[in-house]
Amino acid sequence: SRLPDEDALGLDRKRQNAGASPAKTVIAVLAYPRISNFDDLDPLIAEKDVRVAFVAPGRPLPATADLVVLPGSKATRADLALFGEQGWDIDVKALRRRGTRILGLCGGYQMLGESVEDQHGVEGSKGTSAGLGLLKVRTTLGRDKTLSPATGCAADGGAPVAGYEMHLGATDGLDRARPFLRL
């Protein structure tokens, strides 16, 4: 069997398959250079009424997006720096003001916070980067990666979920008090 695409090397194939037909729902996915684990989006790509648009650097976010997804990153601070260079930070905040939902997965969630700190240079140079400030959380990257199975349900007591938890460090802050999943 074929292993799923994990990083930017498999992204061109994903862009070709990402719903060119008319759709009821448009999901914009930021395809930064160090994108990771974007196969998490495969179920959305398979939906017939959903168009998943992978937005490459140099391209603006579609104003018609119903949802913007910030996927994982192998170098969160470096990809966060790209946001400012591309103007995506302005696009994301403008879409949010218009009511578009923004979803961060893994490193994308960290980017939505107030800051990402890498004291040990785990993902590149040591330092702290300002986040997008859409969530009241701060992330501190650590040296050890956590990988473990996880189960739970939607925070409203609804649908069960199963998957895995993978992170490098810790994220803390006021907005952790309102999760959408309970593990």
N, C-alpha and C positions, 0 to 999 in steps of 0.2 A: 504494500500500500504506500501511497505517497504522503509524505509529511506535509503539514500545512505551511504556507508561507509565513515567515516570522518577521522579516525586516524588509527594507526598501527594495531589495533585489527582486522580489516577486510582485512589486506594485504595478508594473506596467500591464501585466496580465489582468490584474484586478480592475484597473481602470478600463480596459477593453470590455469587461463583462459587467460593468456597473450601470445597468439599466438605462439604455438610450431611449426607451419608449416613454410616452406620456405617463405621468404618475400622479396619484392623489397626494402623495407625500414626498417631499424632497429633503434628503439628508445630505448635508455637506460635511465631508470628512477632511480635516487638514492633513495633507500628506507631506509632513516635514521630512527632511533628509534622513533622520535617524528613527523613523517610525518603526514601531514594533507591535507584534501580536495583533495586526489588523485583521487576521482571520476571524477575530471575535465578531466582525461585522458581516460575515458570510450569511447568517440567517436573514439579515435585512436585505442583502443583495438578492436573495432568492425570492423575496416577496414581490408578486406581480404588480402591485399598486405603489411600490416604493422605488424611487430613483436615488441611488447612492452616488453622489458626485465627489470623487476624490480630487481635492483642490491642490494643485501643485504650486510651489513657490513661483511668484511672478503673476499669479492669477488672483483676482478678488473673490471673496466669498459671494455666492449667489444671493441676491437680495430676496429671492423667493424661497429660501431654505426654511423648512418647518422646524428643523433640528440641526444644530452644529455639533459635531463630535470631535473632541480633541482626544485622539488615541494615545496609546503608550509611546514611550520614547526610550531609546537606549542612552540618550544624553539629554536629560530634561532641561538643564540650564542652557545648553547650546541651542536646542530647538526653541526654547522660550525667547532667546535673543533674536532668533529669526522672526518671531512674531512682530517685533518692533520694526525690523528692517523691511518686512513685507507690508506693513500696515494692517496686518490681520488683527492686531490688538484693537485697533479702531473699529474694524469691521465687526468683530465679535461683540464689542460693547454696544455698537449701534443696533445690531440685530437684537441683542438682549433688551435694549430699551423699547424696541418695537414689539416685544413679547415672544420672540423666538426662544425656544428652549436650548440650553447649552449643556452638554454632557461631557464630562471628562472621565476618561478611563485610565487608570494607573498613573503614569506620568502626566497625562492630560488633566487629571483631577488635581494633581499637585500644582500645575501651571495656573489653575483657576484661583488658587489661594493668594495670600499676601506676599509670600516669599518661599524660595527654595534655597536651602543652605547645604553646601557640600564642604564640610570641615576637613575631610580626608582626601579630597581629590579623586573620589571613586569614579565619577563620570567625566572627569576632565580636570580643569584647573580648580584649585580650592577657592571658595568664595561664596557669596550670597547673591542671588538674583531676585529682583522684584517680580512678583507674580502679576497676574491680570487683576487681582483684587476683587474678583466676583464672589469669592467665599472668604469668610473670616477663619482661615486656617493657615498654618505655617508648617512647612515640611523641612525636616532635617534628615539628610541622607546618612545612612550608616554604612559600616563596612560589610556587614553580614546580610545576605539575602534570605528572606523567609519564603518558603514554598510549602504549602500544605493544603489538603482538601478542605473545602468549606461547604456547609449546607445552611439553609435558613429559609426565610420567607420575606415577602414584601413587608415593609414597615407597617402597612395598614392591616397586617394579618392575612393578606391575600396569598397570591401565588407562591408556591414553594420554589426554591432555587437550589442548584447544586453546581459546583465548579471548583475553583481553586483560588487561594489567596497567595499572591506573590508581591512582595514589596522589599524595598531596600531602605530601611530607616523608619521614621515615624512622622505622622501628620497629626497635629493637635490644633485645637481652637474651638471657638464658640459654635461654628457651623457643623461640627461633628455631632452636635446634640440633635440634629434633624436628618438622620440617615434615611435612605429610601429602601434599604435592606436591613434586616436583623439577622446576624449570623449566629 
